[in-house]
């Protein structure tokens, strides 16, 4: 077993479930109603991710687990989902020899933790068996088997399959069938169809007592190794263990075709656009920053809008709620009603933001908002004075920080002021939701 690098940058390796019993998603005693004894724990838990596929159905040269979504390999999102569950102690990824170095680079670049590598086999089952062999010396009580291309798995379903596996020996997530399954004859005619109401689609994750699944693979026939796809069936056939079937959520779907990459991108964008932080340089509740925050909260009622006051050193960015926030609206670090932005303060803020490591994981949107009364001076000179944003945006785009500028009419007329800020909120919402590199460097007017 080959240990992966354990170097920083924090977030993928951060556990969010917390310590048991302290507001954790993993309670000190397992939920009642799922067969767990009060106060019991599932013991040591590890995970195996087969990642040796070539992605034939994807129709691209790059194996689908290494295809990029928002400039990050798909497998990195799946690893992050598992790493954030503190009670999964080891994660073994089975990759082909030719992709071993690429996998090491992904682990190092994105700071993944608790990852070990095993060499994939020629088929899915052989890859899983190699992953199990890597765990055999220090056997976990329970092992989770999950697909490297199912990035949206949540802790709740992982906990439920692990709990069920502890009681029954094996468990797997299932979903209702979407299409009717039919059996064709040799000449291409219908023989019979299955009743959708009586059948389910087998999904991932699945979990097993380690001895159950390891014993099954040790006895597995060559035919099953070559053509089998269902781990639960192996546990039944060779270990005589009937798996408990656990109803899973709809977001367990597998990235299989090229179109699924676009769907995955949309899901990820939606998830990271649910929090906006308004950064301002004053605590004055009458300021433009506080006004914009209130307008954003009103106009974007499905988004959590927070705020922070940045000191002159720029260091307060480290105190931001950065675990979930990838959108920052900076109400200019300059005097309101005149366009004289402090370029150095902006650079300091962006540098600190870059050092936080946020943009390694997802594209970070930063909108520099400048407020001035457009009735006091011509618009052209004001827009001209903001042209530095375009050149800075080109540089920041290489760091996955999408920078744009927004000029708001800070009018003495209350109605014009409100209209400008409402239009500004709509522009901000579009920039945050779209996260398109093509929009970086735009200078927009509301």
N, C-alpha and C positions, 0 to 999 in steps of 0.2 A: 504494500500500500504506500502510495506516494503522498506525503503531506503537502498541502498547498501553502503558499506564502500567507503569513498572518499580519502583514503590514497594514497600517491605518487606511484610508480615510473613513471615518466612523460609520456612517449611517447604515450601510447594508448589514453590518455585523451587530448593530445595536438591537438588543432584545426589547420588545415593547410590551411583552406580556407581564413584565415585572416579577417581583418575588411572590410566591404563592401566598395567598391570603391577604395580600396588601393591595387590593384593587386590581388584582391580576386576572387576566382571562383564563388563567390556569389555577383553579381554586385549590385550597389546602385539602378539601375533600371533594371527590368527583361528584358531578351532578347526580342527584337521585333520579331514578327512573331509567337509568341505563345500565343497571346491574352492578354498579360499583359498591363495595363496602364503604360505610362512612369512614372518612379519614384515610382511605386507601389512595395510593398513587400508582401510575402505570410503570414505575421503576425507570430504568434507563431506556431511552428511546433514541434510535438512529434512523437515518433515511438513506435510501439508495435511489439515485437518479440515472436510469439508462440514457445515455446521450451519444450513442454511436451510430445513429441513423444517418442516411445520406439525403433524406428529404426528396425522394423520387416524386411524390405527388405535388410537392411545392413547385417543381419545374424550374429550379434555379441550381446553379453550380454549388453555391454555399449550402452546407447542411442547415436545415431550418432552425436548429437550436442556436446557430451562430449568426443567423440573419439579424440585421439591425432594425430596431424599432426606436425611433427618436434618437438615433446615433448610438444606441447601446445594444449589445447582443441580447437576444431574447432569453437565453439561459440565465443571464445575470439577474433578470427580474424574478425568475423562479427561485434562484438561490436566495435572493433577498427575502422573498416571502417565507421561506423555511427558516432562514437565520433569525428572523424577527420573533420566532417562537423559542423562548429560552430553554424549554425542557427537551428540545431536540439537541442532543449532545454532539452527534457526529453526522456529517452529510458526505456520502461517498458518491462521486460522479464517475460513471464509466464512460470513457471516451476512447476513440481509436488512437492508435500510436501516432498517426500523422497529425492528429489534432491535439495531442497532449500539450505541446508547447503553447498553442493558441489558448488552451484552457487555463494554463498557468498564468498567462498574460492577463486574462480576464479576471482571475482571482486577485492578482496583484493590483491591477489598475483600479478596480472597484472596491478594493478593501474587504473582500469576502472573508468570513471567519469560519472556523470549524469545518473546513472543506478538505477532503482527501481525494486523491485520484486513483482509479483502477483502470486497467486496460479493457476496453469493450471487446465483446466477442463478435462473431459473424452474424448473430441474430439477437433479437431483443432478449430472449430468455437466457442466452449465453452471457450477455452483458450483465443482466441482473444477477446471475449466479456468480460472476466474477466480483461484483460489488458485495455480495453476501460473504464470499470467501475473504474479502478484505476486512470484514468485521468479525470473522470467526474466532480469531485469537482472543479478543476481548469482547465476548458476545453481549449485545444489549438484550434486555428483556423483550422488547418489542421493536420491530423494524417497519418503517413506512416505505412503501414503494410508490414513487410518483413519477410523472412524465416531465422531462426537462422543458417541454413546450406547452405546459399548462401553468402560466405565470400568475393566475389570479386566485390561487388557493388561499383560503383564510384559516386562521387558527381554530375557529369553531369546528369546522368539518374535520380537521386533523385530530383534534381532541376527541371527537365523537367516534372516529374509526379506530383510534388507538384504544379508547376505553372499551369498545365492543370487542376488539381483538384480544384484549386482556381476558375478557370473560369467555369468549367463544373460540379463541385460537386464531381466528381470521375474520376480517371484515373489509368491506369495500363500499365506496360511494356508488350510488345508482341514480339514474334520472329516468323520467318517463320517455318512452319512444316517441320521436317526432313523426317518423314515417313508418308505414306498415312494412314488415319484413316478409318477403315472399321467397319461395323455393322454386327455382326453375328446373325443368327436366333437361335431359341431355340434348334434346332438339330445340331448346330455347322456348318451350311453352311452360305455362304456369302449372305447377304440381299442387302446391297448397300455399296458403298464407297464414301468418300467425296473428292471433288476437292481440292487438296492442295493449289492451287493458290487462292482460295476464303476463306481459313480458316487460322487461326493463333494459335500458342501456347501461352497460357496465362502464363506470368512469374511474378516474383516479381522484384522490389518493386511495390506496389500500394499505392495510396494516396486518401484521402477523406476529404471533409469538415467534421469536427467532428460530427456535428448535423446529417448529412446525414447517416453516417455509424452507429452511435449510435442508431438512430431511427430505422434503419433496424434491428439491433440485438435485440432491445427491442420488436419488433413485430415478430421475427423469429419463425417459427414453430419447434416443436420437431423433425420433419423429417429432416428439413434443418440443425438443430443443429447436428443431428446424422450422416447424410450422405452427407451433402453439403461440397464442398471444395472451391468454388469460391466466394470471397467477392464482386467482381464487380456485380455478379448476384444478390446477396442479396440487393445491393444498387438499382438495377433496379427493383426488385420484390417488395420491401417493401417501398422504398423511391422514386420510380419512377424517378430515376436519371440514365441517360444513360452515361456510362463512356467514356471518351476520351481515345483512344488506342494510345500508344506512342511506336514507334519502339525502341527496346532496343539493346544494344551491345551483342556480342556473349558470354561475360564472366559472364552472369547472371545465369549460370547453377547451378543446385542444387546437392549437395552431397547426393546421395541416396544409392549407392551400395558400397561394400568394395573397388572395383577397383577405385571408385571416390576419395577415400582418397589418393591413390597413385597419381592420376591426380592432386589433389589439392596440394600435396607436390611438384610436379614438377613445377606447376605454381608459388608457393610461392618462391621456390628456384630460379627460373628464375628472379622474380621480385627483390629479394634481392641481386642478383649477378651482378646488372647493375652498381655498383659503387665500385671502389677499391681505397683505400687511401695508398699511399706509405709514410711510416714514416721514416725519416732519421735524423741524428744528425749533419748535416752540410748544409749550404746554398751554398756551392761550386758547381757550375754547371758542374764541371769536375768530380764530385764524382760518385761513383758506384750507389748511390741512384738515382741521376738525370738520369744517363744512363739507369738504369732499368726502370724508369718511362717512358722515351721516347720509349724504346723497347716495353713496355706493351701497350702504346697508339697506336703504329704502328701495333702490332700483334693482339690486341683485339680492333678492330676499332668500335665495337658496345657497348663497355663498357666505362663509364666515369672514367678516371684515374686522381685522384687528388693527391696532396702531402702536407705534413706539416713537419716542422722541430721541433723536440722534444727537449726541454731544459733538462738540467741535472736533474731537479726535477721530470720530467715526467708529469708535470701539464698541459702541452699544449694539452693533449688528450681531455680535456674538450672543446677545441675550434674546434675540428674536425667537419666536416659536417656530424654529426652522425645521422641526421634524416633519411637519405637514405643509409648510409654506414655501412655494416656489414662484410667488408673484409679489413684487414690491413696487409700490406707487410712491415715488419720492417727490414730495411737494417742495419746490425748489429751495436749495440751500442758499438762498439769496433774499434780497428785500422784495416783498410783494409790491406789485403795481409798477415795477420797473424790470426790464429784462437785463439783468447783470448777473448771470449765473456764476457761481463759484466753481470753476472747472476743477480746481485742485480738491475741493471737498468731495465733489462727485467721484473723482478718480479714487480718492481714499476709501470712499464707501464701496465702490465696485471691487477694489482690491481686497478689502476685508471680506466681502461677500464671496469672492473667488476662493479665498483661503479657507472658508468654511467647508469647502468640498461639496456644496449643494449641486453645483452645475456638473459634477462628474456623473450624477445619477439621472438628472432630468434637465431639460432646458429651463432656465430661469428667466422669467420675464421681468424686466425693469422698465418702468415708464417714468421719465423725468417730467414732472408737471411744473410749468412756469405760469404764473398768474400776472396779468397786467391789465390795465384799463385801456381797451383799444380805442376809446374815444379821445385819449390824450395825445396820441402820436400815430403816424402812419404804420400800417401793418408790416410793410416790406422790411424796414430796418429791424423790426423786432424778430421777424423770422430769420433774417440774415445773421443776427447775433447768436442764433441757436444752431448754426450750421456745423459747429464743432461736434455736435452730437452724432452727425453722420460718420465722421472719420473715427470717432471713438467707438461707435457701434460696430464698424467693420472689424476692429481689433477685438472687441468683446465677443463677437459672434464665434471666433475661433475657440473661445473658452466656454462655449455653450451658454452664454448670457446674452439674451435678446433685448437689446436696448433701443428704445424709441423715445421721441419727445412729444409732448402735448402742451399746447398753449391755450390757456383758458382766459376768457374775457372776465376780468375781475371788476365788473362794472358797478358804479354807484347805484344804477337802476336795479332794484331788487328783482324784478321780473327777468331782465336780461341776464343777471347773475345766475338765477336759478336755471334758466334755460341752458346757459353755457355749461353749468356743472352737470346737468342731466345728460346733455350730449356727450360731455367728457366721460361720464360713467358708462355710457353705451360703447364708446370707443375703447375704453379700458377693458370692458367685458369681452369685446371681440378680440383684442390683442391677447388677453389671458387665455381665452378658450382656444384660439387658433394656434398659438405658439409657432408661428411660421417664421423661419429664418429670413424669408423674403420680405417680411414686414420690418425687420430690424433696420434701424437707421431712418425710419419714416419720421417726418415732422408733421404733426397733425394739429388741426385747429378746431376748437369747439366754440 
